[in-house]
């Protein structure tokens, strides 16, 4: 079933939820809570959460909010998946039943803003003293368009390089460091690839393809000195030499160097099964490695460098206010709570999802100290403690359409059936037409 509705009021709390500690209200306007926020309201929240602990946290967020605001009811519309949110939002708005708050994502928030479906938050943020600086640098920009803020991030998924220390030890290869380059990945990945290994093949790197709308792909592209779009988002730069070099470099992992697992070559999760020496992933991988009780030692480092440097890029989901909301003030209060310190610290403490806020980033730190370099890889870059500063991934209006075109044209590159240069030449006019129609930034 595509949609599940959950309605919650303060009176409807389960004993377990009612036992949770009382949260304190985050930022308030200088003159106190606006009168409109004190009035009874049923807040409709369009979002998606996976079964289990994620949905439990969404329910807990709503329960804690309604404790603080008993005049509000929260109606949770849980769609089937994240990609279904935009379509469902259009359906609800067209039918005259718009939600008040919608979960957005870095890849489609700007598109919803361009389609006039979500409202800018700048005036509300200024009134209530909610500052952009409270959120992770780079990521907060992914929810902005035409110098206006259309959403606030609710989590972060900074990608780093995981590595299997046992496979490195077995291959006599030194562990990666924050000084590693992408060339080091290839050189050592080749040494660590053994398709004749006892018990099945092992590869240097878990399968990875460079795609637009993907944060580690953007980090690699920038490391090579490339970009995907021009500054005004009116044309693609996919044919620039640096960008083509970055794409071909990753394509060669599959064909020339063969350091990644090929389709159907290794069953199951290639890294957690101990069959890949390296993996590009975000902090949730730590959670699963522990949940599955893997036997091999592992650690993490920031993504490697290129000739242009290193470019940490955190992405994630966020919350936005629907432009035609029937209860915009109540919706804003709920949005502010969801992206505020109390809710962020609570969900980050589960050690699965990274916080979108600078002040609660450290809640995800492993209590057992594993992996050893977790802080250096996941926390320090986002707290400004490294020389490599976070960047925002560019996601223009109609970013999903651009991504679909790219994937279709570049799929042969990963199979060795087309060069990145030829694919880029064929793709650029298609991307440019979409970007021209979308209107830029």
C-alpha positions in Angstrom: 0.0 0.0 0.0 1.5 3.3 -1.1 0.3 5.4 1.9 0.1 4.8 5.6 -1.5 7.4 7.9 -0.7 7.7 11.5 -2.5 10.3 13.7 -1.0 11.3 17.0 -2.2 13.6 19.7 -0.8 14.1 23.2 -3.8 12.2 24.7 -3.0 9.2 22.4 0.5 8.5 23.7 1.3 4.9 24.5 2.7 4.2 27.9 6.2 3.7 26.4 6.2 7.0 24.6 4.7 8.8 27.6 7.6 7.6 29.7 10.1 9.4 27.5 11.7 12.5 29.0 10.1 15.9 28.3 12.0 17.7 25.6 12.6 21.4 25.8 11.4 23.8 23.1 14.0 25.0 20.7 14.3 28.5 19.3 11.4 30.8 19.8 10.7 34.2 18.4 11.7 37.1 20.6 8.1 37.9 21.5 7.2 34.2 22.3 5.2 31.7 20.3 2.9 33.4 17.7 -0.8 33.3 18.4 -1.4 31.2 15.3 0.9 28.5 16.7 -1.2 28.3 19.9 -4.4 27.5 18.0 -5.6 24.0 17.5 -4.3 22.5 14.3 -3.9 19.1 12.6 -0.5 19.1 11.0 -0.3 16.9 8.0 3.2 15.5 7.5 4.2 13.8 4.2 7.3 11.8 4.6 8.9 8.3 4.3 10.4 6.1 6.9 11.6 2.5 6.7 10.1 -0.2 8.8 11.5 -0.8 12.3 13.7 1.7 14.2 13.3 4.5 11.6 9.5 4.6 11.8 9.7 4.2 15.6 11.9 7.4 15.7 9.5 9.2 13.5 6.7 8.3 15.8 8.7 9.3 18.8 9.5 12.7 17.3 5.8 13.3 16.8 4.9 12.2 20.3 7.5 14.4 21.9 6.4 17.3 19.8 2.7 16.9 20.8 3.7 16.8 24.4 5.1 20.2 24.0 2.2 21.3 21.8 -0.9 19.5 23.0 -3.1 21.8 20.8 -1.6 20.1 17.7 -2.4 16.8 16.2 0.1 15.2 13.7 -1.2 13.2 10.8 1.7 11.2 9.3 1.4 10.2 5.7 4.2 7.6 5.1 4.7 7.0 1.4 6.2 3.8 0.0 9.7 5.3 -0.6 11.6 8.5 -0.7 11.3 8.8 -4.5 7.5 8.7 -4.2 7.2 11.9 -2.2 7.3 14.4 -5.0 4.5 12.6 -6.9 2.4 12.2 -3.8 2.8 15.9 -3.0 1.6 17.0 -6.4 -1.4 14.7 -6.0 -2.3 16.0 -2.6 -1.9 19.7 -3.6 -3.9 19.2 -6.9 -6.6 17.5 -4.9 -6.9 20.4 -2.5 -5.6 18.5 0.5 -2.0 19.7 0.8 0.2 18.5 3.6 1.7 21.2 5.9 5.2 19.7 6.1 7.0 17.5 3.5 10.2 15.5 3.8 12.4 16.7 1.0 15.9 15.5 -0.1 18.9 17.2 -1.4 18.2 15.8 -4.9 14.7 17.2 -5.3 14.2 20.1 -2.8 15.3 22.7 -5.4 13.0 21.1 -8.0 10.0 21.4 -5.6 10.9 25.0 -5.0 11.1 25.7 -8.7 7.7 24.2 -9.2 6.3 26.5 -6.5 5.2 23.7 -4.2 7.2 24.6 -1.1 7.7 27.9 0.7 10.8 29.9 1.5 11.7 29.8 5.2 13.9 32.9 5.5 11.4 35.2 7.2 10.4 32.5 9.7 14.0 31.7 10.4 14.9 35.3 10.9 12.0 35.9 13.2 12.7 32.8 15.3 16.5 33.2 15.2 17.1 29.9 13.4 20.5 30.3 11.8 21.9 28.5 8.7 25.2 28.2 10.6 23.6 25.7 13.0 23.5 23.2 10.2 26.3 21.3 8.4 28.1 23.6 5.9 27.5 22.6 2.3 24.5 20.5 3.1 22.3 23.4 4.2 23.0 25.0 0.8 21.5 22.0 -1.0 18.1 23.1 0.3 18.4 26.6 -1.0 17.5 28.1 -4.4 17.8 31.6 -5.7 19.2 32.8 -2.4 16.3 31.6 -0.4 16.1 28.7 2.0 13.4 26.1 1.1 14.2 23.4 3.6 16.3 22.5 6.6 18.3 19.2 6.6 17.4 16.5 9.1 20.3 14.1 8.7 23.6 13.8 6.9 25.3 11.1 4.8 28.9 12.0 4.4 30.7 9.3 2.4 34.1 8.1 3.4 36.4 5.2 2.5 35.9 2.0 4.5 38.7 -0.6 4.4 39.1 -4.2 5.5 42.2 -4.3 7.6 42.5 -8.1 7.4 42.6 -8.0 3.6 45.2 -5.2 3.6 47.3 -7.2 6.1 47.0 -10.4 4.0 48.0 -8.5 0.9 50.9 -6.8 2.6 49.5 -3.3 1.7 49.7 -0.4 4.1 46.4 1.0 5.4 44.9 4.1 3.7 45.5 7.5 5.2 44.0 11.0 4.8 46.9 11.6 2.4 45.9 9.0 -0.1 45.0 9.9 -3.6 42.6 8.3 -6.0 45.6 6.9 -7.8 46.6 5.1 -4.6 43.1 3.5 -4.6 43.7 2.1 -8.0 47.3 1.0 -7.4 46.5 -0.8 -4.2 43.1 -2.0 -5.3 44.9 -3.9 -8.0 47.2 -5.5 -5.5 44.2 -6.5 -3.3 42.2 -8.0 -6.1 42.4 -11.8 -6.3 39.8 -13.5 -8.4 41.4 -16.9 -7.7 41.3 -16.6 -3.9 40.3 -19.6 -1.9 36.7 -19.5 -1.0 35.9 -17.0 -3.8 37.1 -13.9 -5.4 38.2 -10.8 -3.5 38.3 -7.3 -5.1 40.0 -4.1 -4.2 36.9 -1.9 -4.2 33.2 -2.7 -3.9 31.4 -1.8 -7.1 31.0 2.0 -7.7 29.8 4.0 -10.6 30.2 7.8 -11.0 26.8 9.3 -11.2 25.4 12.8 -11.0 23.2 13.5 -7.9 25.6 11.4 -6.0 27.9 12.9 -3.3 31.0 10.7 -3.6 30.8 11.1 -7.3 30.8 14.8 -6.9 33.8 14.6 -4.5 35.7 12.6 -7.2 34.7 15.0 -10.0 35.9 18.0 -7.9 39.1 16.2 -7.0 39.9 16.0 -10.7 39.1 19.7 -11.1 35.8 19.1 -12.8 32.2 20.2 -12.5 28.8 19.0 -13.7 27.1 22.3 -14.5 27.9 26.0 -15.0 27.5 28.4 -12.2 24.0 29.6 -13.3 22.7 26.0 -13.9 21.8 26.8 -17.5 24.2 24.3 -19.1 26.1 21.2 -18.4 29.9 21.1 -18.2 29.9 17.3 -18.7 32.3 17.6 -21.7 35.0 19.5 -19.8 38.3 17.6 -19.9 38.5 17.3 -16.1 35.0 16.0 -15.8 35.5 13.5 -18.6 38.8 12.3 -17.0 37.0 11.8 -13.6 34.3 9.7 -15.2 36.7 7.6 -17.3 38.9 7.1 -14.3 36.1 5.4 -12.5 35.0 3.6 -15.7 38.5 2.1 -15.8 37.9 0.5 -12.4 35.4 -1.8 -14.1 37.2 -2.5 -17.4 40.9 -1.7 -17.5 41.9 -2.3 -13.9 39.0 -4.6 -12.9 39.4 -3.7 -9.2 35.6 -3.8 -8.5 33.2 -6.7 -8.4 31.5 -7.3 -11.7 27.8 -8.0 -12.1 26.9 -11.4 -10.6 30.5 -12.1 -9.5 30.0 -12.0 -5.7 26.7 -12.7 -4.0 25.5 -10.8 -1.0 27.0 -7.6 0.4 30.5 -7.6 -1.0 32.2 -5.6 1.8 30.4 -7.1 4.8 31.1 -10.6 3.5 34.8 -9.8 3.6 35.2 -9.9 -0.2 36.1 -6.2 -0.9 39.1 -4.5 0.6 37.5 -1.0 0.2 34.1 0.6 0.1 32.7 4.1 -0.3 29.8 4.5 2.2 28.4 6.6 4.9 28.1 6.1 8.7 25.1 3.8 8.5 27.6 1.1 7.3 29.2 1.1 10.8 25.8 0.3 12.2 25.3 -2.7 9.9 28.8 -4.0 10.3 28.2 -4.2 14.1 24.7 -5.5 13.7 26.0 -8.3 11.5 28.9 -9.0 13.8 31.5 -9.1 11.1 34.7 -10.9 12.1 37.2 -8.8 10.2 38.9 -5.6 11.5 38.0 -2.4 9.7 38.6 1.3 9.8 37.7 4.5 7.8 39.4 7.5 6.3 38.1 10.5 4.4 37.7 10.1 0.7 41.0 10.4 -1.2 42.5 13.4 -2.9 43.0 14.4 -6.5 45.1 17.0 -8.3 42.6 19.7 -7.2 42.3 18.6 -3.6 39.7 16.8 -1.5 36.1 17.8 -1.3 33.9 16.4 1.5 30.3 16.5 0.5 27.5 15.6 2.9 24.0 15.0 1.6 20.7 14.0 3.2 17.0 14.5 3.6 15.3 17.6 5.1 12.0 19.1 6.0 10.1 21.8 4.1 6.9 23.8 4.5 4.3 23.3 1.8 3.4 26.6 0.2 -0.4 25.9 0.3 -0.3 24.6 3.9 -3.5 25.2 5.8 -1.6 25.5 9.1 1.7 27.1 8.1 2.6 28.4 11.6 1.9 25.1 13.2 3.8 23.4 10.4 6.8 25.6 10.9 6.8 24.9 14.6 6.8 21.1 13.8 9.5 21.5 11.1 11.6 23.5 13.5 11.3 20.8 16.1 12.2 18.0 13.7 15.4 19.7 12.6 16.2 21.1 16.1 18.8 19.8 18.6 16.5 17.6 20.7 15.1 15.5 17.8 18.5 15.5 16.1 20.4 14.3 19.1 17.9 11.6 19.9 17.9 10.0 16.5 21.7 10.4 16.0 22.2 8.6 19.3 21.0 5.4 17.7 24.4 5.4 15.9 22.8 4.9 12.5 22.0 8.3 11.1 24.3 11.3 11.1 23.0 14.6 12.4 22.4 17.6 10.2 23.4 20.0 13.0 26.9 21.0 14.0 25.9 20.9 17.7 24.7 17.3 17.7 27.2 15.7 15.3 29.1 13.9 18.0 26.1 11.9 19.3 26.8 9.3 16.6 30.4 8.6 17.9 30.8 4.8 18.5 30.9 4.0 22.2 33.3 1.1 21.6 35.8 3.2 19.7 35.3 1.2 16.5 36.2 2.2 13.8 39.2 3.9 15.3 39.2 6.9 12.9 35.5 7.5 13.0 35.8 11.0 14.3 38.6 12.0 11.9 36.6 10.8 8.9 32.9 11.6 9.8 33.0 14.4 12.3 36.1 16.6 11.9 35.5 17.7 8.3 32.0 18.8 9.2 33.2 20.8 12.2 35.7 22.7 10.2 38.7 20.9 11.8 40.4 19.9 8.6 41.9 21.9 5.7 39.3 20.3 3.3 36.1 22.2 3.6 32.7 20.7 2.8 31.0 21.5 -0.5 27.4 21.4 -1.6 26.4 19.0 -4.4 24.7 20.9 -7.2 21.1 19.7 -7.8 19.4 22.0 -10.3 15.6 22.0 -11.0 14.7 18.7 -12.6 17.8 17.0 -11.2 16.1 13.6 -11.4 15.5 14.1 -15.1 19.1 15.0 -15.6 20.2 11.9 -13.7 18.0 9.6 -15.8 19.5 11.0 -19.0 23.1 10.6 -17.6 22.6 7.0 -16.4 21.1 5.9 -19.8 24.0 7.5 -21.8 26.8 6.5 -19.4 25.8 2.9 -18.6 27.9 1.6 -21.6 31.0 3.2 -20.0 30.9 0.9 -17.1 30.7 -2.1 -19.5 33.6 -0.9 -21.6 31.3 -0.3 -24.6 31.7 3.4 -24.8 34.3 6.0 -23.7 33.4 8.7 -21.2 34.3 11.3 -23.9 31.9 9.9 -26.4 29.1 9.5 -23.8 29.6 13.1 -22.6 29.4 14.4 -26.2 26.1 12.6 -26.7 24.7 13.6 -23.2 25.5 17.3 -23.1 22.9 18.6 -25.6 20.2 16.5 -23.8 21.2 17.9 -20.4 21.5 21.4 -21.7 17.9 21.3 -23.1 16.5 20.2 -19.8 18.5 22.8 -17.9 17.4 25.6 -20.3 13.8 24.6 -19.8 14.2 24.5 -16.0 15.3 28.1 -15.8 18.6 27.7 -13.9 19.3 29.2 -10.5 
